[in-house]
Amino acid sequence: MSERTTAAERLAAGAPATSSPHVDAGDAGYSKDLKSRHINMIAIGGAIGTGLFLGAGGRMAGAGPSLAIAYAVCGVFAFFVVRALGELVLYRPSSGAFVSYAREFMGEKGAFAAGWLYFLNWSTTAVADITAAATYAHFWAMFSDIPQWVLALIALAVVLTANLISVKYFGEMEFWFAIVKVAALVAFMLVGIYLVVTQHPVDGHTPGFSTITDNGGIFPTGMLPMLLVIQGVVFAYASVELCGVAAGETESPEKIMPKAINSIMWRVGLFYVGSVVLLALILPYTAYSGDQSPFVTVMDKLGVPGAAGVMNLVVLTAALSSLNSGLYSTGRILRSMALSGSAPAFTGRMNKGQVPYGGILLTAGFGVLGVALNYVVPGQAFEIVLNFASIGILGTWGMIMLCSLLFWHRSQDGRVTRPSYQLPWAPYTQIVTLFFLASVVVLMWWGGGIGRTTVMFLPLIAAALVGGWFVVRGRVNAIAAERQDA
């Protein structure tokens, strides 16, 4: 009897009664070691990442204070996505997350597309994270002479090693990474509020609303730049769906997930929008750049000894946390796909620590390509991969909302039962969110440059997905038939 059949039978025998007839073989074999505190901090960490700590600098320089509006708008839609995923998780927890739901509601073709779009997201995000880590490390003189690609390789090696140990170790790492990020942002916001209230000069500027009004207002370069940075802002929310993947490795998702997901909304408002508003009030938008974290810029210009170095260490932690999360989630997603035939067989293998090491190593392998990118174009590496990651993110979010919409339709004719924890205003929420995601693609094209080049790759990505499906469909259908006969 095959491993897949055995896993499916074991799940069917031990699973609680549910309105879902679907059984995902990829859910078997995991330990349930993630606790409530892990899931809550993973949810926080997923909403606070590299896109804020590093990406906000360049986007502030391009769009000015209106960046806060972009973060608020994208934050609302990010919340809709994770709330939709939360409803599906409460319906049927799965480590395969939206790939498993796509398989149930859209068939194997949908699962194949969802999984590989997610892989595109995180394989490119891994490159962005190691690029960010190398950029941060160059802040310190002791690392300034080390080539960026070497630092990127070191970052990848360290996080890869840590990720292969066990899910409990991953949960502990993310717990403390998130605490560091939250503590740093809270400390920055307290300092920022103090500077604004007391109007303490920073680099010759007096913090307050005059910093905005005297430098072109909320839209100093017009409204168009604010619209064009939205695709980069979407990248900042790339990890919000991570708590849905982690739900498959916790004992009581029905208790933990609603609280974790509901808390994302106010965290978005507080940490993203609040911190960007403070950045705009403290220094003119022209003081920031894409080469340095805006938080480091403020601390550096404030002149507090060691403050910029401490904040730089924090944002380095954020980059490593994001990389750690990406390796974790793609490992689980690829295992779910491998056990259905949609991914290479080796990505379905697990080690003694119940970690799907095959999928993790595949994602890390693409990170090595990012090391090469840092060698060839160190100055452009982050923006290049950010745009490709955004395509993966938009595709992933789109698949989540499509699954949610199909789930809602099935609930209307009684084929499934929606849990008490629901996405509000369905099906209009899903439709509006899908329209928003499509409009982001249009904005990427409209903005020209790397964004337009990325959109031009969409037909190639679509062709790769279609071609890949024809390669694996025979194996997928054979495994599906084997499972039905068992």
N, C-alpha and C positions, 0 to 999 in steps of 0.2 A: 504493500500500500504506500502511496506517495506521501511525501511530507505535507503537500498541500491538502490532500484528502484527509489525512490525519488531523491536521490543524483545524480544518473546517468542521469535522465531526466533533472534535473536542470543544470547540466554541458552541456548536449547536447543542451539545449535551449540557454544558455548564452555564450558558448564558441565561440571564433573567428573562422573564416573559416580556415581549415588546411587540409593538405593532409592526415592526420591520421583519420581513422574511429573509432579508439579506444577511449573509454571513461572510465576513471578510477573513480569509485565511491569514492575511498579514497581521491580524490582531493577536494571534497566538504567540506565546513564547516570551512576552515582555513581563518584567517585574513591575509591581504596582508600588513603586518606591517614592513617587512624588507626593508630597504632602500639601496641605492647604497653603502654608506659607510659601512653598516653592511656586505653586501655580499663581498665587497673587503677585509675587515679585517677578515671575516670568511675564505676566501681563503688563506690569509696570515697565520692565526692561524692554519689552517689545514695543512699547509706545515711546520710548526714549532711546534713540540710537544715534548712529553716525551721521544721519541726515540732519539732525539738529546740531550736534556738537561741532561738526566740521562744515557741513553743507550750508548752514545758515549764514556763514560769513560772506561767501560769494553771492548768495541770493539777496542778502541785505544790501550789498553794494550795488546790485543791479536793479532791485525793485524799491529800495528804501523801506520806510515804515509800513508800507502797504503789505509787506511780507506777512505781518500778523493776520491780515484778512485772509490771505492765501492759506495759512496754517489752520485758521478757524474753519474755513469752508472744507478743506480736505479732511480735517479732523472729524467733521460731522459724517462725511461719507465713509471714512475709515470705521467709525463707530457702527454705522449701518451694516458694513461688511462683517465685522466681528460679532455683531448681535445676530445676524443671519446664521453665521457659523455656529454660534452658541445654541441657537434653537435646534440645529441639526445634531449637535453634540448631545443635547439632552434627549433627543429622539433616539440616537444610537451612538454612543461613544466609540471612537475608532482612532487608532494611531495612524491610519491611512487618511484620516480627516476628509477634506473635500475630494480627494481622489476616490476614496471609498464611496462617498455620496454621489459623485459623478458616475461611478460604476453602477450604482443602484438606480439612478434616475435618468441617466443618459446612455447607459450601456458602456461596453469596453472602449469604444472609440472616444467617448467623452472622458473616461478615466485616463486614457493614454494621453490625450491633449492636455488635460488638467495637470497631470504629473510632470510632463516634460516642460510645460510652461513654468511650473514651480521650480523645476530644476534650473531652467534658464535664469529665473529670478535670483536664486541663491548662489548659483555658480558664478554669476557676474557680481553679485553682492559681496561674495567672498573676496573677489579681486578688489572691490571698492574698500572693503574693510582692511585688508592687508596694506593697501595703498595709503589709507588714512593712518594706520598704525605707523608706517614708515615715515609719513609726513610729520606726525606728532613727535616721533623720536628725534627728528632732525632739529627740534626746538632746543635740545640740550647740546652744548658744545662737544661733549664727549662722543656724540654720535654723528656730528655734522660732517665728518670726513668719510663716513661709511656710506657706500652707494645705496641708493634707495631700494634697489632690488634685493640687496643682501638683507636689509632690515625687514623687507616684506617676507622673504623666505623664512627668516627666524620666527616672525609672528605666526606664520602658517604652521610651522613645525611644532611650536609650543602648544597652540590651541588644538591641533590635531591629536597630539599625544594625550592631552587632558580629556578630550571628547571620547576616546576609545575605552576609557576605564569602566564606567558604569553610569546608568541614568541617575542614580543617587548622587554621584559626584558631580554630574552635570547640573542637577538641581541645586546643589550647594553652591557651585560656582556662580550660577545665575542669580541665586539669592543674594550673595554678597556683592556681585557686580551691580545688581540693581540698587542695593542699599547705597553703594558708593555714588552711583549716578544721581539718585534722588537727594542724598545728603548734599552733594556738590551743588545741585540746582537750587535747593532750598537755601544753602549758604549764599550762593550768588544773588538770589532774589532778595534776601534780607539785606545784603550789602547794597544792591541796586536801589531798593526802596529807601535805605538810609541816605544814599547819595542824592536821590531825587528830592526827598523831603528837606534835607539840610542844604541842598544846592552846593554841595562840596565840589570844587572845581576838579575836572578830570582832563588832563592834557590841555589845559587852557580853555576848556569849555565848561559852561555852567549847566548841569543836568536839569531837565525840566521840559515842559511843552515847547519852550522857545527853541530847543534843540531841533525840534521837528519843524516848527513854523518858520524859523530863520533859514532852513536849508531845503526849501522847496515844498514843504508840507507832507501830507501822507503819501501823495503820488508825485514825488519830485521828478521822475522821468516819464510820467504819464501812467495810464492804466494798463496799457499793453504789456509792459515788462512784468507787472504783477501777474497777469494771466499766463505769460510765457514761463514763469518760474514754477507754475503749478505742477508740472511733470516732475520737477526735482523735489517739490514738497511731498508729492505722493511717495517718493522713495523714502522720505523720512519716517513714514508710517508703515514701512515694509514688513515689520515683524509682528504686527498686531494679531495676525492669525495664528501665531505660534502657540498660544494657550490652547487653541483647538486641537492641535497635534498632540500637545502634552496631556490632554484629557484622557487619552488612551492608556496612560501609564499612572493614573491615579485611582484610588479605590472608590471615591465618592464624588464623581464629577457632577452629579445632580445637585449637590450641596455647594460645591466649591465654585463651579463655573459661573453661575449667575452673578455672584458677588464680584468675582474677578473682572468679568466683562463690563458690568455696570459701572465699575470704578474707573474704567478707561476714559469715559467722557469728561469727568471733572479733571482728571490728570492732564488730558489734552489741553483743556482750557487754562489750567494753572501753569503747567510747565512749558508748553509750546507757545501759546499765545502770550501768556504773561511774561515769559523770559524775553521774547522778541520785542514786546512793547518796552520793557526796561532797557534793552539794548538800544532801541531807537531814542529813548529819553536821555540816556547817558552820554552818547557820542553821536555826531553826525553820521549818516549812513555811509558817507565817503571814507570814514575812518576804518571800515571793515574791508576784508578781502578774502578771496577763496583760498589763499595760501596759509591761513591761520584760523583757528577756532575763534569766533567772535568773543567768547568768554575769556579766552586767553588774552585777546586784544585789550579788553577792558582792564583786566588785572595788571597787564603789562604797563598800560598807560597810567594806571592808578599809582604805580610806583611802590606798592607794598612789597618788601623784600620776600622773595620766595613764593608769592601768591600766584604768579603766572605759571611757575613751575609745577605747583600743586595742582592747579586747574588743568594744566597740560597732561599731567599724570592721570587725572580723572577721565579726560576725553580719550586718552589712550586705552584706558580700561573699557570705555564704551565701545570702541572699535573691536577690541578683543571679545567682548561680550556678544556683539552682533555676529562675529565670525563663529563663535562657539554655538550660538543659536542656529545659524544656518547649517552647520555641519550636522547638528542634532536633528533638525526637522527633515532635511533631505534624506538622511539615512532612513528614517521611518517611512517617508513617502515612497522612496525607491524600493524598499522591501515589500510594501503593499503591492507595488506594480510588478516586482519580480515574481511574486507568488501567483500572479495572474498571467504572467508571460509577457508583460508590456515593457519590461526592463531586463537588462542582462542578468543571467541567473546568479552570478556572484554577488550582486547587490542585495540578494535575499538572505545571505549568510549572516549568522550571529556568532559572537564570541562567548566565552564562558561568563562574561559579565552581562549577558543578555543585551548586548549592544549590536545593532546591525552594521557591522564594520565595513561591509562591501560598499554600501551606498555612501558612507562617510568618506571612504577613500576615493571614490569616483569624483565626488565634489571637490575634495582636496586636490585631486589631479588637475582640475580646471583652475584651481587656485595657483598651481605651478605655472600655468600659462599666463596668469596675472603677474607673476614674478617677471616673466619675459617681457610683458607689456611695460612694467616699471623700468626695465632695462632700456627698452627702445624709446619710449616717450614718457619719461617720468613726470613731466609737467602737465600732460593731458590725460594720464591714465585714469584718474578719478572721474572726470567728466564723461569720458568715453564709456566706461563700464556703468556709470550711473544711468545713462540713457538706455542702455540695453537691459539693465536691471528693471527700469521702469516699465519696459514692455512686458517683461515677465510678471511684474507685480500687477499691472493692469489686466493681463490675461488671467492670472490667478484669482483676482478679485471678481472679474467677470464670470468665471466658472462657479465661484461660490454663490454669486447672486442668481445665476441661472439654475443651479441646484436648488436654491431656496425657493425660486419661483415655481419650479416643477414640483417641489415638495408641497407648496401651497395648493397648486392645482390638484394634486392627488388627494389632499385633505378635503377638498371640496366635494369630491365624489365618494368619500368614505374609504378610500384604499389605505390611507394612513391616518394616524391621529396626531395632531400637533400637541407638543407638550405645553404646560402652563406658561413656560418661559418662551415668549414669542417675539419675533421681529414686528414692531408696531407698524400699522398702516399698510400691511401687505394687501395686494401685490404692488401698490403704487410705489412703495419704497424701493423695491427691487428694480422696477422700470426706470425710475428717476436716477438711481445709482448707475445702472447700465448706460444710460444716456450721458451721465457725467464722465464715466470712464472713456466712452467713445470720443467725447469732446476733448479730453486730455490728449488723445492721439492726434486730433486735428491741430491742437495748439502746438504739439511737438513739431508737426510739419510746418506750421505757420511761422514758427520761430526761426527756421532755417538752421544753418550750422550743423553741429553734431546731431541735434534732435531730428532734423529733416533726414539726414543720412540714416539714422536709426529707423525711421518710419519706412524708408526705401527698402530696408531689409525685411519688412513684414512679409512680402510675397515669398522671399527665400525661406523665412521661418515657417510659413504655411506649407510650402512645398516640402520642407524637411519633415514636418509632422505627417503630411499625407504619405510621403515616401516611407517614413519609418513605420507607419501603420501597416502598409502593405508588406513590409518585411516581417513584422511580428504577428500578423493576424492569424496565420495558420497555427502558431504555437498557442496564442490566446484562445482560439476556438477549441483546440484540442484539450486544453486544461479545463475550460468551462464545461465541455462535454464529460470529461472525466469526473468532475465534481458533481455533476447532475446524476451520473450513473452510480455514484458511491452510496 
